[in-house]
Amino acid sequence: MLFTDQISHTIEISNTPKKIISVVPSQTELLYDLGLENEVVGITKFCVHPEKWFRSKTRIGGTKNLNIEKIKALKPDLIIANKEENTEAEIKALQQLFPVWTSDISTLKDSLNMIKTIGEITKKNENASRLINTIEQKFEKYQFNFTKRYTALYLIWKKPYMSVGNDTIIHHLMDYCGFKNVLSNKTRYPEINETEIQQLQPEFILLSSEPYPFKEKHIAELKSLCPNSKIMLVDGEMFSWYGSRLQYAPTYFFNLWNGIKFANQKNL
């Protein structure tokens, strides 16, 4: 059977895959939640969920530094990759050796389509459908009624500071939960310097827990640039993991906003 991935590359899968390698953390977690415990034979060193897989599965390098020889040794009949998280050169090299299905995620719809297709490829259609229904129901349950949208700068990296543009899942989820991305005129992951941050003066600065591990100590640094901004540490997995973790994101966003409302009321 032929399957076309989200970068328009077509692979042929004759039989249900029995040896799968995932080179994307959020999609590794998805494979676990689809019930592919025995089929997944390799993951990256950044695939921290589930922990038991992180401890037990063969690690085949980092997302952008794959160990091709280790992958060859595992002889996978399916590799699950991502356009953004893996390098084009390594994806193309693997495509010459094995069936590689690559995702390209910018919106919730892209994510749900990815889950559906991976369910079809791995013959976990029912599990994928249940998961999709759960995610859709959660996003429908928390339909935020915003009287005000707050401008926000979302930072994913330091030295240099890097943020997110309008073609990322993070931008899409910021919009869903009420933040107006101050860099919505940019694409992908633009660098931004301290002067530009000062000029923007966003109402909120969101410091992601990944890929750069922002901590409390970084809040003071940014507070000196934007003293009137509310600066918060946020769970990067909830904003950027586009697999099964999406089922938890709406509740997280709801609690985040309740915390913001409570803080605002205390300051009145």
Number of C-alpha atoms within 10 A of each C-alpha: 8 10 17 13 20 18 12 12 13 15 17 13 15 10 11 14 16 14 17 25 27 27 29 29 24 21 26 30 22 26 25 17 17 23 14 17 12 10 19 23 22 26 30 24 19 16 24 16 17 14 11 9 20 18 13 11 18 18 23 22 18 18 23 17 12 21 15 14 9 14 22 12 8 16 14 21 19 24 24 21 26 24 16 16 15 18 16 13 10 16 21 11 12 18 16 9 13 16 20 26 27 25 25 18 22 19 16 20 12 16 21 23 15 23 26 19 21 23 19 17 20 21 15 19 17 13 17 26 17 12 22 21 14 16 22 17 13 17 19 11 11 14 12 15 9 10 7 9 14 16 18 23 27 25 26 22 20 17 9 12 16 19 26 23 21 19 17 19 23 25 25 19 20 18 15 17 21 19 22 20 25 22 20 13 9 14 14 16 18 14 16 17 12 13 9 11 17 14 10 15 18 22 20 21 23 23 27 24 18 16 13 16 14 21 13 11 8 15 17 12 10 18 14 11 16 21 13 12 18 16 22 19 17 21 16 21 18 21 22 23 21 27 24 25 19 27 20 15 23 25 16 17 22 15 12 14 15 12 12 14 12 10 11 10 9 8 7 5
